[in-house]
Amino acid sequence: MNKKSIFVKTLSIAMAASTLVACNDNANGDAAKTDSSMKKTSLTQQEYGQVEGKTVTQYTLTNANGMVLKLINYGGTVTDLLVPDKNGQPGNVVLGYDSLGGFLQSNNPYFGCLVGRYANRIANAKFTLDGKTYTLAANNNGNSLHGGIKGFDKVIWNAEPLGDTSVKLTYFSKDGEEGYPGNLQAEVIYTLTADNALKIEYTATTDKATPVNLTNHCYFNLSGGTDSTILDHELMLKADKYTKVNENLIPTGENPPVSGTPMDFTSAKKVGRDIAQVPGGYDHNWVLNKSGNDLELAATLYHAASGRFMEVFTTEPGVQFYSGNFLDGTLKGRDGINYVKHAGLCLETQHFPDSPNQPAFPNTILKPGEKYHQVTIYKFSVK
């Protein structure tokens, strides 16, 4: 064989080998692409039980990052929220139960639910509107709490999946329900976003003037079940003032500065650092540093051991920080865990407590022709 023939043969072999390697590279690339594409957003649903002869459905939303949101149409309740830690391991960051029975208990402390028609407290379970006095259920030390005996947390909402990222819940609250005036049409959309956020959008309309103050009542513990309390969580609240309350947690009408007090969370600090100086623990409204109704950062929460970091954005003027003071270890929650005092904390974005009786507070009266609208986002990351 001459030198030219040897060269051509060698070149042919090299090109074939190159082509084979290229094919293998493409195969590996296709495999990686396939693995990546397997991580898709999804929404599934299944029966969760029965309440008053009506079916309760659980909706499971998953995003491409492996974050999972589970909610039920009973009370619009978030039953589970699985968020990856700094090692990519998912953990449930909200308190809850293994089944519907837990959420139906009379002593269930509003785990994960939607709260309305009026979240928080109304003094003496009464308010006057347009010259008429309305009497509500006195279900909390003579005051009305979280909408009364059967608030929005204890009703079946109509549910409709929106694509594979959102669930729309609607509820029609009749005129006179729990003592409130007006037929109120409420709508709440839960969305699990691509960037690991739980977005909650609330709207409502009415045919008669009525107080409206809606929120969600998730109890967060970012440890994902490894820490029994949230006292080591680091909290920041973007608020220079808070709403002072009396012994029954009813506002006095004063909004004193937090500076120099245990209520100061303007710089992140551990929840447990000053809690002993607050009689009963934290259960107050913080007046957010806001100039309008835009969506702005209101709070951050950090758990160092897991690396989980949560940011709270809201259009609302206030946030109720509740440190789980009334949990006493008697509630058996998810996986058989007994929820002790301070097992979780709430960051309830809202208008202020008792606003219908406090003219100086931001208005909570919704009138015919107007639309109630608020947006709150709980965004998760690691650091």
LINHU-V412744 format. One record per pair of residues at least 12 apart in sequence whose ideal C-beta (glycine too) atoms are under 7 Angstrom apart, sorted by the first residue. I is the first residue (numbers start at 1). J is the second residue. D is the distance in whole Angstrom. If there is no record, write none. Layout:
BEGIN
i = [I:I]
j = [J:J]
d = [D:D]
END
This chain:
BEGIN
i = [39:40:41:41:41:41:41:42:42:43:43:43:43:44:45:45:45:46:48:48:49:51:51:54:56:56:56:56:56:57:57:57:58:58:58:59:59:59:59:61:61:63:63:63:64:65:65:66:66:67:67:67:67:67:68:68:69:69:69:69:71:71:73:73:73:73:74:74:74:75:75:75:75:75:75:75:76:76:76:76:76:77:77:77:78:78:78:79:79:80:80:80:81:81:81:83:83:83:85:85:85:85:85:86:86:86:91:91:91:92:92:92:93:93:93:93:93:94:94:94:94:95:95:95:95:95:95:95:96:96:96:96:97:97:98:98:102:107:109:109:110:110:110:111:112:112:113:113:114:114:114:114:114:115:115:115:115:115:115:115:115:116:116:116:116:116:117:117:117:117:117:117:117:118:118:118:118:119:119:119:119:119:119:120:120:120:120:121:121:121:121:121:121:121:121:122:122:122:122:122:122:123:123:123:123:124:124:125:125:125:125:125:127:127:127:129:129:129:129:130:134:134:134:135:136:136:136:137:137:137:141:143:143:147:148:148:149:150:151:152:155:157:157:157:158:158:162:165:165:166:166:166:167:168:168:169:170:170:171:172:173:175:180:181:181:181:182:182:182:182:182:183:183:184:184:184:184:185:185:186:186:187:188:188:189:196:196:196:197:197:197:197:198:199:200:200:201:202:202:202:203:203:203:204:204:205:206:206:207:208:209:209:210:211:211:211:212:212:212:213:213:213:214:215:215:215:217:217:218:219:219:219:219:220:220:220:220:221:221:222:222:222:222:222:223:223:223:224:228:228:229:229:229:230:230:230:230:230:231:231:231:231:232:232:233:233:233:233:233:233:234:234:234:234:235:235:235:235:235:235:236:236:236:236:236:237:237:237:237:237:238:238:238:238:238:239:239:239:239:239:240:240:240:240:241:241:241:241:241:242:242:242:242:242:242:242:242:243:243:243:243:243:243:244:245:249:250:251:251:251:251:253:253:255:262:262:262:263:268:268:271:271:275:280:281:281:282:282:282:283:283:284:285:285:285:285:286:286:286:287:288:288:288:290:293:294:295:295:295:295:296:297:297:298:298:298:298:298:299:299:299:307:307:308:308:309:309:309:310:310:310:311:312:312:312:312:313:313:313:314:314:314:315:315:316:316:316:316:316:317:317:318:318:318:319:319:319:319:320:320:320:321:321:322:322:322:323:323:324:324:324:324:324:325:327:327:327:327:327:328:349:351]
j = [64:64:62:63:64:164:165:62:164:59:61:161:164:60:57:58:59:58:72:100:100:74:156:156:72:73:74:100:156:72:73:159:70:72:79:71:159:161:167:165:192:192:194:196:194:84:196:84:90:82:83:84:192:196:80:82:81:190:192:198:167:190:156:157:159:169:100:103:156:103:113:114:152:153:154:155:113:114:157:169:188:103:112:113:94:112:218:96:112:92:94:96:93:94:198:196:308:380:224:306:307:308:382:306:307:382:224:225:306:224:225:334:220:221:222:224:308:112:218:219:220:111:219:221:333:339:343:344:111:112:333:334:333:334:334:335:333:331:326:327:146:153:217:219:217:218:153:217:152:153:188:214:216:146:147:151:152:153:214:215:217:147:151:152:186:214:147:152:173:178:180:184:212:147:211:212:213:146:213:214:215:348:350:213:320:350:353:140:143:144:145:249:250:353:354:136:143:144:354:356:357:143:250:354:357:142:143:137:138:142:143:144:211:356:357:181:209:356:365:209:179:180:181:179:148:178:179:149:178:179:248:248:250:178:178:179:178:178:178:171:171:169:170:171:170:171:189:191:192:189:190:191:190:187:189:188:186:187:186:185:186:208:210:208:209:210:206:207:208:209:210:206:207:204:206:210:212:204:205:204:214:203:200:202:201:379:380:381:377:378:379:380:378:377:216:376:375:214:373:374:371:372:373:366:372:371:366:368:368:368:365:367:366:356:364:365:364:366:372:350:351:364:374:348:349:350:346:348:346:324:344:345:346:301:310:344:345:343:344:301:303:306:308:310:303:305:306:306:340:343:340:342:343:271:324:342:344:345:270:271:272:342:270:272:270:271:301:302:303:345:268:269:270:302:265:268:269:271:299:301:265:267:268:299:300:265:286:299:319:321:288:289:297:298:299:258:286:287:288:289:257:258:266:289:255:256:257:258:287:255:256:258:263:284:285:286:287:255:284:285:287:352:353:256:284:283:354:352:353:354:358:358:360:287:274:277:278:284:300:302:323:345:323:325:323:325:321:322:323:322:325:321:318:320:352:353:318:319:321:318:317:318:319:317:315:315:313:314:315:375:313:311:313:312:313:314:319:349:312:319:347:382:383:380:382:381:382:383:378:379:380:379:347:349:376:378:376:377:379:349:375:376:374:375:349:350:351:374:376:351:362:350:351:352:347:348:349:350:346:348:350:345:347:345:346:348:342:345:341:342:343:344:345:341:339:340:341:342:343:341:376:364]
d = [5:6:7:5:6:5:6:5:6:6:5:5:4:5:5:7:5:6:5:5:4:6:6:5:5:6:5:6:7:7:5:6:6:5:7:5:7:7:5:7:4:5:6:7:7:7:6:6:6:6:6:7:7:5:7:4:6:7:5:6:6:6:6:5:4:6:7:7:6:7:4:6:7:4:6:7:6:4:5:5:6:6:5:4:6:4:5:5:6:6:7:6:5:5:7:7:6:5:6:4:6:6:6:7:3:4:2:6:7:6:6:7:6:6:5:6:7:6:5:6:6:6:4:6:6:6:6:4:5:6:6:5:6:6:6:7:7:7:6:7:6:6:4:6:7:5:4:5:5:6:6:7:6:5:6:6:6:6:7:5:5:5:6:4:7:5:5:7:6:7:5:6:6:6:5:7:5:6:5:6:4:6:5:7:6:6:4:6:5:7:5:6:6:5:6:6:6:4:6:6:7:6:5:5:5:6:6:6:4:7:6:4:7:4:6:7:6:7:7:6:6:7:6:6:6:6:4:5:6:7:5:6:6:6:4:7:7:7:7:6:6:4:6:5:5:7:7:6:6:6:6:4:5:7:5:5:7:5:5:6:6:7:5:5:7:5:4:6:3:7:4:7:5:6:5:6:7:6:5:5:7:5:6:5:5:7:5:7:5:7:4:7:5:5:6:5:5:5:7:5:6:6:5:7:4:6:5:6:5:7:6:5:6:5:5:6:6:5:5:6:5:5:7:4:6:5:6:6:7:6:3:7:6:7:7:6:6:6:5:6:4:6:4:6:5:7:6:6:6:6:7:4:6:6:7:6:6:5:7:5:3:6:6:7:7:5:6:7:5:7:5:6:6:4:5:6:7:5:7:5:6:7:4:6:4:4:5:5:7:6:6:5:6:6:7:7:4:5:5:6:6:6:7:6:4:7:6:6:4:7:7:6:5:5:7:5:6:6:6:4:6:6:7:6:6:6:6:7:5:5:6:6:7:5:4:4:5:7:7:7:6:7:6:6:5:4:5:7:4:5:6:7:5:5:5:6:6:5:6:6:6:6:6:6:5:7:5:7:5:6:6:6:6:5:6:5:5:7:4:6:5:4:6:6:6:5:6:5:6:7:5:5:5:7:7:6:7:4:7:4:7:4:5:5:4:6:6:5:7:6:5:5:6:5:6:7:5:7:7:4:6:7:6:6:4:7:6:5:7:5:5:5:6:7:5:6:5:7:5:6:4:5]
END
